[in-house]
């Protein structure tokens, strides 16, 4: 613990900090070509990426409500500026929408923290847990202030992870933001939100035999709604960035299946926690790889429409192969990392008796195959357009290679990564 116990550097924080640094490295590599679209402030672009990364690293280590909020705002303000960096109509609209909705979410989160502080008199997560542990049964239901504080906390953090019904900003922001920043938002920002949720709901509200409301079922309901809504809305999308935006809502739903398993598991069962961490690592490689491939293609086509990817398998076979690998990983098909990630998450939920939730998740995975594999079909079976071959810079190719390597390694030999996830998850054993 450092800074008067406001931050704790342990395996859990280190896991996320390495993840954030890795994602930031991939974003910077994939931006080397893209920043040419900016008439000025190219140096500031990289500075804002690093500031956002710093904020997320602090979020993962924060053990105090005040530290959590400050770190979250450091990351958020940097991202508001990055989303509007292109200076065109779509980018400006996306930035304004993200700023306004983000400000509302921050206010809701802060109000929830204030209510929790007002009830417990503490901001340190461990001290909040000690106060709550002394309360008699049924106190939560008899204390609407504390209950409202927890609900507002879920709502504010639901915005960060793009869970339904806090997802309104996702499609427009993902489409309008610079593509490297869209990738960064979809991976790092989501992971930071889950880091805070896991830290807060286990450190402050996760004590055994606590009261009568089990928050695991709250996340189970949000998971089912998010998976279904995200996948259904992704089906008709013609723009690949909007499609992946709605897809990220569904992916948040799969991750919340792990949170639901965490919420109802016994104190020494870390299957849900380690499953969520492994899923976040595999999702980072997968989604970053997909967006990096999109950057390479859009640099040539100047279009993000799925129909314009027609014949990409002949014009840029390696690029199309890399994007195909990432898309089948998002579906959850072997041998990609997404298959093992979903296996661990679904297994954790099954062991907690949440068969109904796993069935919903599997059905949604089948639905998602339709729109993911539609892109694959267009690339490999569509007619070749007249535009010439698609080429990319060495930095972009390196970033894409690293992502594809990560997707394959986590899919074929997941054991080592899962052990690291379990080491990080042991912070929740009490």
N, C-alpha and C positions, 0 to 999 in steps of 0.2 A: 504494500500500500504506500502511495506517495501523495504529496500535496494534501496533507491533513486528511488522509483516507478518502479523498475524492476520486482517486484513480487506483486501480489494482492491476498490476502487470502479472498475469498468470497465463497458463496454457490457453485458456479460453480467449483472452484478449490477444495473445500472440497469434493464434490461429487466424483470427479475423484481420489482424494488422498485416500479416504476410499476404493474405488474400487481397486486401485493399492495395497494397504496394504492387502486387503482381498485376492486378487489373489496371492500375494507373500506368504501369510500364507498357502494357499492351495498348492502352489508349494513346499514349505519347508516340509509340511506334507507328500506330495506324493513322496518326494525325500529320505525319511529316509531309504527305502529299496534300492533305485536305486543307491545311492552313493557308495554302496558296490562294484559296477563295476569299480570304480575309484581306481587305485592302490595307489594314493596319492593325495594331494591337496584337501581333502574333506572339510576342513575348508574354503579354498579359494573359493570353489564352493558357499557356503552359503554367503560369503562376497560379491561376485560378484552379486548374486541375489539381495542382499540388496542395493548395489550401483546402479544397474539398476533401482530398485524401487525408490530410491531417485531421480535419474535423471528424471524419469517419473512424479513424484510428483512435481518437479520444473517446468517441461514442462507445466503442467496443470495450474500453478499459474503465469507463465511468461507473462508479458505485454510489453516486449521489445525485439526487434529482436535479440540483442546480448544475452540476457538471454535465449531466446528460443534455440538459436544455441548451447550455452554451455551446457544447460540441455540435449538437444538431443544427443550431443556427449558423455556426461557422461553415458547415458543409452546405447548408441550404442556400445561403446568400451567394456563395460561390457558384452554385449550380443555376440559380436564377439568371446570373449574368452570362454563364456559358450557353444556356439554352437560346438566348437571343443574339448570339454572336454573328450570325449570318447577315443580320440587318435587312433582310427582305421581309415581305408582308407576313408570310407564314411563320418565320422565326420570331418576329416581334410579337405576333399574336400568341404564339406558344409561350414565350417568355412572360408576357403579361398574365396569361391565364395561370401559368405555374406559380407566379408571384402571388397573385390574389388568393388562389385556393390554398397555396402553401402558407400564407399569412394566417388565413382562417384556421387551418389545421394546427399551426403553431400556437395560436391563441387558445384553441380547444385543449391542446395538450398541456399548456401552462396552467389553465384553469383547473384541469384535473389534478395536476401536481399540487396546486394551492389547496384544493379540497383535502387531498391526502395529508398534506402538511398540517392543515387546520385540525384534522381529526387526531393525528398521531403526535404532532409537535416535533416531528423528525423529518430530515431530508435524506439521511443516510439509509440506504436500502436495508442493511442488516438491522439497524435500530428500528426501522418501521416494522420489520418482521417480528422483532422482540415485543413491541407494543401490541401488535395484532395477536400474537400467540397468547397473551394474557387475557384476551377478551373471552367472555363466556359464549357458549353456543348460541347461534342464531343472531349474534350481534350485528352481523353484516346486513341481514334483511331488515333489522330494526334501525339501521343507521343509513338513511337514504343519502346523506352527504358523502360517506365513504363509498357507497355503491356507485353514486354518480361520478365520483372521482375516478374510480376504476373504469367505468364505461367511457368517460371522456379520454382516458389514457389509451384505451383500445382504439377509439375513433381517431385520435391524433396520430398514433403509430400506424393505424390502418392506411392512412394517406401515404406514409413513407413506403409501405410495401405494396401499394396499389391493390389493396383488397376491396372487393365489393362490400358496401356501396360507396367506398371512398376513392373510386377509380376514375372519376369523371375527367381528370386532367390527362390521363395517359395517352389516348390516341392522338390528340392534337399536338401535345408536347413531343411525343416520339417522332411524329412526322415532320414537325417544324424545326426541331433542334438539329445542329450539325450531327452527322451520323456517328462520329466517334463519341460524342456526348450522349447520344441516344443509347449507345452500348453501355456507357459508363453508368447512366441512370438505371438501366434495366438490371445491371449486375451489382455494382457497388452500393448504390443507394438502397436497393432492396435488401442486400445482405446486412447493411448497417441497421436498417429497421428491425430485422429479425434478431440481430445481436442485442438490441435494446429490449425487445419483447422478452427474449429468453432470460436476460439478466434481471429485468424488473419483476416479471411474473414468477420467477423462481426464487430470487433473493428476497423479495418483499412479500409475495403472496403465495409462495409455493411450499410453505411448511406443512409437514404431515398432520393429518387429523385437524385441519383448520376449518372451522365453521361449517356451513352447510351448502355453500354454492361452489360447485366445481367448475372452474373456468375452462377446463379442457373441452367441455361441451359447447362453450361459446365459440371456441376456435373451430370445432367440428362443424358447426352450423355455417360459420363464415367460409370455411373451406369448401363445403358443398356448393354454396351460392357462388363463390368466386370461380371455381372450376367450370361450372356450368355456364355462367354468364360470359366469361372470357372466351371459352371455346365457341359458343354459339355466335357471338359478335365477330369473331375472327373469320368465320366461314365466308361471308360475302365480300371481304375486303379485296380491293384491286391493287392497293399500294402495299408493298412488302413491309415497309416500316410500320404502318398502321396495323398490319396483320400481326407482326411480332409484338406490337404494343398490347393488343388484346390477348395475345398468347402469354405475355408476361403476367397478366392478371390470372390466367388459368394456372401458371406455374406457381404463383403465390398461393393459390388454393392447394396445390399438391404439398407445398411446404407446410401449410397449416394443418394438413393431416398429421404431420410429425408433431406439431405443437399440441394438437388434440391428444395424441398418444402420450406426450409428456405430461399433460395436465391430469391424466387419470392413472398414470403408472405409479408403482410403489417407489419409495425414496431411493432405493438402490438400483432401479432399472433405468439405464441410460440409452436404451435402444432408440427412443424418439429423439433425444438430444443429438446423439451421434449421427443418426440418420439425417436430421436437418442440416448438420454441418457438412456432411458428405455431399448432400444434394446441392448445397450452396457452392461448394468447390466445383462440382461437375457442371453446374449451371453456368458458372463463371467462364469456364473454358468453352462451353457449348455456345452460349449466346454471344460472347465476344467473337468467337470464330465466325458465326453467322453474320454479324454486323461488319466484320472486317472484310468478308467476301463481298458484302453489299457495297462497301466503300469502293473496292476495286472495280466492281462492275459499273457503279453509278458514275465513277470518274470518267469512264469511256462513253456510257450511254446518256449521261445527264438525265436519268430517269429512274424512278423507284417503282414503276408499274410492273407487276408480275408478268404481264403479257410481253413486255419488252425483253424478258429473259429467255424468250423462245430461241431454241437452238444453241444455248450457251454451252451445252456439252460438246459441241463441235468447234465453237469459236475459242473456248477457253476450258478445255477438258479438266485440267487440274483444279482450276477455280471452281468449276461446277461440282467436281468430286468432293472438294472440301466443304462446300455449302450443303451438299447432299448428306455428308457425314453428320454435320451439325444439326440438320433438320431431322434426321432419323433419331438422333440423340434426344432432341426435344420431344419427339413422339414417345420415346422410351423403348426403342428397339435395340436388341443386341447386334453387334458387340460394343455399342457405344456406351459412354458413361451414364447417359440418362436412364438406361435400363437398370443398372445396378442402383442408381440413386432412388428410383421409384421402388425397386425391390426392398431396399432397407426401410424406406418410409412406410410402405404398405405392410411389411412384416411387423413393424412396431405397432401399427394400429390394429392389425389382426390379433396380436398377442394380448391387446387390451380389450378384446371383444368388440371392436368397432367394425364388424364385418360389413354393415350397411354402408359405412363411409368408404371402405375400400372398394365395394361394388360400384358406388357412384364414381370413384376416382378411375377405376378401370374403364367404365363406360365412357367417361370423358376423354381418356387417353385414346380410345378407338375413334371418337369424334374428331379429336385433334389430328389424327392421321390423315383425314380428308384434306384439310387445308395445307398441312405441311407437305404432303406428298403431291399435292397439285403443283407446287412450285417445282418439285423434282421432275414431274411429268413434263411440264412446260420446257424445262431446261434440256432434257434428254430426248424427248419425242417431238417437240415443236419444230416448226420449219425454221431454218437458219435465216436470220435477217441479213440485210445487205451490209450492215456495219462490219468493219474488219475485226481482226483479232483484238482481244482485251489484254492489255499488259498492265503491270503494276510495278511499283518500286521495290527495291530490295528490302527495305524496312517493313513494308506491308506484307511481303511474302514471308519474312521471318516471323512476324506476329501471327500470321495465319497458320504457319507450320507449327508453332508452339501450341496454339489452341488445338489443332487437330491431334497433335501428339498427346496432349493432356486428355482429350476426349477418348482416345484409344486406350491409353494406359489405365485410366480410371475405369474403363469398361472391361478390360481384359484381366488386369491384375489390380483389383480394388483394395486388396488386403492392407497394404501399407498405409494408404490414405485413410482407410477406415480406422486403423489403429491410432493415427494422429487425431482423428475426429473424436475417438473415445477418450484419449488423454485430455483433450480440451473439454469434453463433456463431464469429466469427473468433478469439476467445480460444483456440479449440482447434486452430488451425493452428500447426504447429511445423516 
